[in-house]
Amino acid sequence: MSRDKRVSMFFSFITILSLVSTSTYAFEPEFGSTRVVFQTNYGDIEFGFYPSVAPKTVEHIFKLVRLGGYNTNHFFRVDKGFVAQVADVAGGRSAPMNEEQKAEAGKTVVGEFSEVKHVRGILSMGRYDDPDSGGSSFSMLLGDAPHLDGKYAIFGKVTKGDETLRKLEQLPTRREGIFVMPTERITIHSTYYYDTNMETCEKERSLLKRRLSAAAVEIERQRMKCFP
């Protein structure tokens, strides 16, 4: 084989590797039309779901949102450049749960692991050693974490609110074992959701957002009064 042919084959091989690498690492799943907004005391965070990647996880988390399960919950972990993790609703809320919320919060989902990569903004399901032990706690990635790839179920991504995540990263923290935790409570006052296919609902979304904010204040006032 001539030298020119060997060089040509080498560069063809490099081109193929480049294409494979691009398709593997730049894979971006399609969002569903639903968006969820967490209203925190540091700003709003909006995210969308990947139903084609983790349908059971998406269904479970979205049902908890619809039931108001994440209202008065908090971020118990903020590790700059790594993750901001939402607490399990059963122990993280400041308001008591009703029976329907308890029933859904007590469920676990199978580990829907995929080839989607853990990069900043990704939503990654929390779990214990059992791969099928995902509950209601999940992380929002604050940086790339390739060591989590294929081990934790990715089910969505932050679509708006990166400035809020950056505020959380600047808060003072303390370390407890493997966890880096904020020294003050980062409360999820309220949550709401909408469908991006309904383009005429902007006014209604704005009104709902204001009402939810007011409701969150009232919930906290009642909690302090009845559950000191």
Solvent accessible surface area in square Angstrom, and as a share of the most:
residue,aa,sasa,rsa
1,M,149,0.66
2,S,59,0.38
3,R,168,0.61
4,D,110,0.57
5,K,130,0.55
6,R,126,0.46
7,V,59,0.34
8,S,66,0.43
9,M,115,0.51
10,F,114,0.47
11,F,124,0.52
12,S,58,0.38
13,F,116,0.48
14,I,76,0.38
15,T,75,0.44
16,I,101,0.51
17,L,88,0.44
18,S,61,0.40
19,L,119,0.59
20,V,83,0.47
21,S,52,0.33
22,T,81,0.47
23,S,78,0.51
24,T,49,0.29
25,Y,146,0.56
26,A,69,0.54
27,F,99,0.41
28,E,99,0.44
29,P,8,0.05
30,E,146,0.65
31,F,71,0.29
32,G,21,0.20
33,S,35,0.23
34,T,31,0.18
35,R,32,0.12
36,V,0,0.00
37,V,5,0.03
38,F,0,0.00
39,Q,12,0.05
40,T,12,0.07
41,N,69,0.35
42,Y,50,0.19
43,G,26,0.25
44,D,45,0.23
45,I,0,0.00
46,E,14,0.06
47,F,0,0.00
48,G,0,0.00
49,F,6,0.02
50,Y,0,0.00
51,P,56,0.35
52,S,94,0.61
53,V,25,0.14
54,A,0,0.00
55,P,74,0.46
56,K,117,0.49
57,T,0,0.00
58,V,16,0.09
59,E,121,0.54
60,H,8,0.04
61,I,0,0.00
62,F,36,0.15
63,K,65,0.27
64,L,0,0.00
65,V,5,0.03
66,R,113,0.41
67,L,41,0.21
68,G,12,0.12
69,G,0,0.00
70,Y,0,0.00
71,N,27,0.14
72,T,6,0.04
73,N,0,0.00
74,H,32,0.14
75,F,1,0.00
76,F,42,0.18
77,R,32,0.12
78,V,1,0.01
79,D,30,0.16
80,K,130,0.55
81,G,41,0.40
82,F,48,0.20
83,V,4,0.02
84,A,0,0.00
85,Q,20,0.09
86,V,0,0.00
87,A,8,0.07
88,D,58,0.30
89,V,1,0.00
90,A,69,0.54
91,G,72,0.69
92,G,4,0.03
93,R,37,0.14
94,S,29,0.19
95,A,14,0.11
96,P,82,0.51
97,M,32,0.14
98,N,85,0.44
99,E,128,0.57
100,E,103,0.46
101,Q,14,0.06
102,K,100,0.42
103,A,65,0.50
104,E,9,0.04
105,A,10,0.08
106,G,65,0.62
107,K,99,0.42
108,T,87,0.50
109,V,19,0.11
110,V,73,0.42
111,G,22,0.21
112,E,26,0.12
113,F,78,0.32
114,S,34,0.22
115,E,132,0.59
116,V,5,0.03
117,K,46,0.19
118,H,2,0.01
119,V,54,0.31
120,R,58,0.21
121,G,6,0.06
122,I,4,0.02
123,L,0,0.00
124,S,5,0.03
125,M,7,0.03
126,G,12,0.12
127,R,66,0.24
128,Y,177,0.67
129,D,139,0.72
130,D,78,0.40
131,P,64,0.40
132,D,66,0.34
133,S,18,0.11
134,G,4,0.04
135,G,14,0.14
136,S,0,0.00
137,S,17,0.11
138,F,0,0.00
139,S,11,0.07
140,M,0,0.00
141,L,0,0.00
142,L,4,0.02
143,G,14,0.13
144,D,100,0.52
145,A,2,0.01
146,P,96,0.60
147,H,112,0.50
148,L,24,0.12
149,D,37,0.19
150,G,39,0.38
151,K,112,0.47
152,Y,65,0.25
153,A,4,0.03
154,I,1,0.01
155,F,0,0.00
156,G,0,0.00
157,K,46,0.19
158,V,21,0.12
159,T,49,0.28
160,K,128,0.54
161,G,7,0.07
162,D,51,0.26
163,E,110,0.50
164,T,3,0.02
165,L,1,0.00
166,R,126,0.46
167,K,104,0.44
168,L,0,0.00
169,E,17,0.08
170,Q,125,0.55
171,L,26,0.13
172,P,81,0.51
173,T,60,0.35
174,R,107,0.39
175,R,161,0.59
176,E,85,0.38
177,G,65,0.63
178,I,132,0.67
179,F,70,0.29
180,V,17,0.10
181,M,32,0.14
182,P,11,0.07
183,T,72,0.42
184,E,77,0.35
185,R,102,0.37
186,I,0,0.00
187,T,19,0.11
188,I,0,0.00
189,H,67,0.30
190,S,3,0.02
191,T,9,0.05
192,Y,22,0.08
193,Y,92,0.35
194,Y,34,0.13
195,D,47,0.24
196,T,54,0.31
197,N,115,0.59
198,M,111,0.50
199,E,154,0.69
200,T,123,0.72
201,C,26,0.16
202,E,106,0.47
203,K,168,0.71
204,E,101,0.45
205,R,46,0.17
206,S,45,0.29
207,L,69,0.34
208,L,76,0.38
209,K,77,0.33
210,R,146,0.53
211,R,152,0.56
212,L,34,0.17
213,S,49,0.32
214,A,65,0.50
215,A,44,0.34
216,A,5,0.04
217,V,108,0.62
218,E,74,0.33
219,I,65,0.33
220,E,58,0.26
221,R,129,0.47
222,Q,67,0.30
223,R,45,0.17
224,M,111,0.50
225,K,143,0.61
226,C,76,0.45
227,F,110,0.46
228,P,145,0.91
